[in-house]
């Protein structure tokens, strides 16, 4: 799928992530390219670097990676459910509660990179397996209408947002 969602396919909140998605290119290919960036950015960091926080009340790099992995899982489920025609509303999630409950700092950075890789491979397999008709199906998530292709763009845009934060605030030393 290389077409971006129409504004009628999503609400105001995900619009900030969807706006970050490049206007050209296959969505699965963009997601795959991003994955390589994450592997390259984080795969070579030390444990000390993985525990770094740019401010006391901010997530460590490990927690940020755990958040990206959780978000991938949640958005992939939304994408799958809507693509398969689910009509029940899908719940939202509170990222800070999930990050705290995940206790990501108990893992090594390399373990978290491996978790991310496995989840991302699953997300990519799902995207690549969707029939053409599924991409424009609409569902409800976080109390708002959203299409399958909009969810895919949220995954991409959300990660682009956090990659920017990583580069700007965590890795600029």
C-alpha positions as CSV (number, residue, x, y, z in Angstrom):
1,X,0.0,0.0,0.0
2,X,1.4,3.3,-1.0
3,X,-1.6,5.6,-0.6
4,X,-1.9,7.7,2.6
5,X,-5.2,7.9,4.5
6,X,-7.6,10.7,3.8
7,X,-8.3,13.0,6.8
8,X,-11.7,11.5,7.1
9,X,-10.0,8.1,8.0
10,X,-8.7,9.3,11.4
11,X,-9.2,11.7,14.3
12,X,-7.2,14.6,15.6
13,X,-4.9,12.8,17.9
14,X,-3.3,10.4,15.4
15,X,-3.0,13.2,12.9
16,X,0.2,14.4,14.5
17,X,1.8,11.0,13.8
18,X,0.3,10.5,10.3
19,X,1.6,14.0,9.3
20,X,5.2,12.7,9.9
21,X,4.9,9.9,7.3
22,X,6.7,10.6,4.1
23,X,4.2,11.2,1.3
24,X,5.7,8.6,-1.1
25,X,6.6,5.0,-0.7
26,X,5.2,1.7,0.3
27,X,4.1,1.7,3.9
28,X,5.7,-1.7,4.7
29,X,9.0,-0.6,3.0
30,X,9.0,2.6,5.1
31,X,8.5,0.6,8.3
32,X,11.2,-1.9,7.3
33,X,13.7,1.0,6.7
34,X,12.8,2.5,10.1
35,X,13.5,-0.8,11.8
36,X,17.0,-0.8,10.4
37,X,17.5,2.7,11.8
38,X,16.4,1.5,15.2
39,X,18.7,-1.5,15.1
40,X,21.6,0.7,14.0
41,X,20.9,3.5,16.6
42,X,20.4,1.2,19.6
43,X,22.0,-2.1,18.8
44,X,25.6,-0.8,19.4
45,X,24.9,1.1,22.6
46,X,26.3,0.0,26.0
47,X,24.1,-0.9,29.0
48,X,25.1,2.4,30.6
49,X,23.9,4.2,27.5
50,X,20.6,2.2,27.5
51,X,19.9,3.4,31.0
52,X,20.5,7.1,30.1
53,X,17.7,9.6,30.8
54,X,18.0,13.1,29.5
55,X,16.0,14.3,32.5
56,X,15.0,12.6,35.8
57,X,11.3,12.3,34.9
58,X,11.9,11.0,31.4
59,X,12.2,7.4,30.2
60,X,15.5,5.7,29.8
61,X,16.5,4.5,26.3
62,X,15.5,1.0,27.4
63,X,12.0,2.3,28.5
64,X,11.6,4.2,25.2
65,X,12.4,1.0,23.3
66,X,10.0,-1.0,25.4
67,X,7.4,1.7,24.7
68,X,8.0,1.4,20.9
69,X,7.7,-2.4,21.1
70,X,4.4,-2.1,23.1
71,X,3.0,0.4,20.7
72,X,3.9,-1.9,17.8
73,X,2.0,-4.7,19.5
74,X,-1.0,-2.7,20.2
75,X,-1.2,-1.0,16.9
76,X,-0.7,-4.2,15.0
77,X,-3.6,-5.7,16.9
78,X,-5.7,-2.8,16.0
79,X,-4.6,-3.1,12.4
80,X,-5.4,-6.8,12.3
81,X,-8.8,-6.4,14.0
82,X,-10.0,-3.6,11.7
83,X,-8.6,-5.4,8.6
84,X,-10.6,-8.5,9.5
85,X,-13.8,-6.5,10.0
86,X,-14.0,-6.1,13.7
87,X,-16.9,-3.9,14.6
88,X,-16.4,-3.7,18.4
89,X,-14.6,-0.6,19.6
90,X,-10.9,-1.2,20.5
91,X,-9.6,0.3,23.7
92,X,-7.0,3.0,24.0
93,X,-4.0,2.6,26.3
94,X,-2.1,4.8,28.7
95,X,1.5,4.7,27.6
96,X,3.0,5.8,31.0
97,X,1.2,3.0,32.8
98,X,2.3,0.4,30.3
99,X,5.9,1.6,30.4
100,X,5.9,1.5,34.2
101,X,4.3,-2.0,34.3
102,X,6.7,-3.3,31.6
103,X,9.7,-2.7,34.0
104,X,11.9,-2.5,30.9
105,X,15.0,-1.5,32.8
106,X,15.2,-5.1,34.2
107,X,16.2,-6.3,30.6
108,X,19.5,-5.8,28.9
109,X,19.4,-3.4,26.0
110,X,20.2,-6.2,23.6
111,X,17.2,-8.2,25.0
112,X,15.0,-5.3,24.3
113,X,16.4,-4.8,20.8
114,X,15.6,-8.5,20.2
115,X,12.0,-8.1,21.5
116,X,11.6,-5.1,19.2
117,X,12.9,-7.1,16.2
118,X,10.6,-10.0,16.8
119,X,7.5,-7.8,17.2
120,X,8.5,-5.7,14.2
121,X,9.0,-8.8,12.0
122,X,5.4,-9.8,12.9
123,X,4.1,-6.4,12.1
124,X,5.8,-6.4,8.8
125,X,4.5,-9.9,7.9
126,X,1.0,-8.7,8.8
127,X,1.3,-5.5,6.6
128,X,2.6,-7.6,3.7
129,X,-0.2,-10.1,3.9
130,X,-3.1,-7.7,3.9
131,X,-5.5,-7.9,0.9
132,X,-5.9,-4.7,-1.0
133,X,-9.5,-4.2,0.2
134,X,-8.5,-4.3,3.8
135,X,-6.4,-1.1,3.7
136,X,-9.4,1.2,3.6
137,X,-11.6,-0.7,6.1
138,X,-12.8,1.5,9.0
139,X,-13.0,0.6,12.7
140,X,-13.0,2.3,16.0
141,X,-10.0,2.6,18.3
142,X,-9.6,4.9,21.3
143,X,-13.2,6.0,20.8
144,X,-12.4,7.4,17.3
145,X,-12.9,6.1,13.8
146,X,-9.7,5.0,12.0
147,X,-8.8,3.0,8.9
148,X,-6.3,0.2,8.5
149,X,-3.9,2.4,6.4
150,X,-4.2,5.2,9.0
151,X,-3.2,2.7,11.8
152,X,-0.2,1.7,9.6
153,X,0.8,5.3,9.3
154,X,0.4,5.8,13.1
155,X,2.9,3.0,13.6
156,X,5.3,4.7,11.2
157,X,4.8,8.2,12.4
158,X,4.8,7.4,16.1
159,X,8.2,5.7,15.7
160,X,9.5,8.6,13.6
161,X,8.5,10.9,16.4
162,X,10.5,8.9,18.9
163,X,13.5,8.4,16.6
164,X,13.6,12.2,16.5
165,X,13.5,12.4,20.3
166,X,16.2,9.7,20.5
167,X,18.5,11.6,18.1
168,X,17.9,15.0,19.6
169,X,17.8,14.4,23.3
170,X,19.4,11.0,24.0
171,X,22.2,10.4,21.4
172,X,23.5,13.9,20.7
173,X,26.5,13.6,23.0
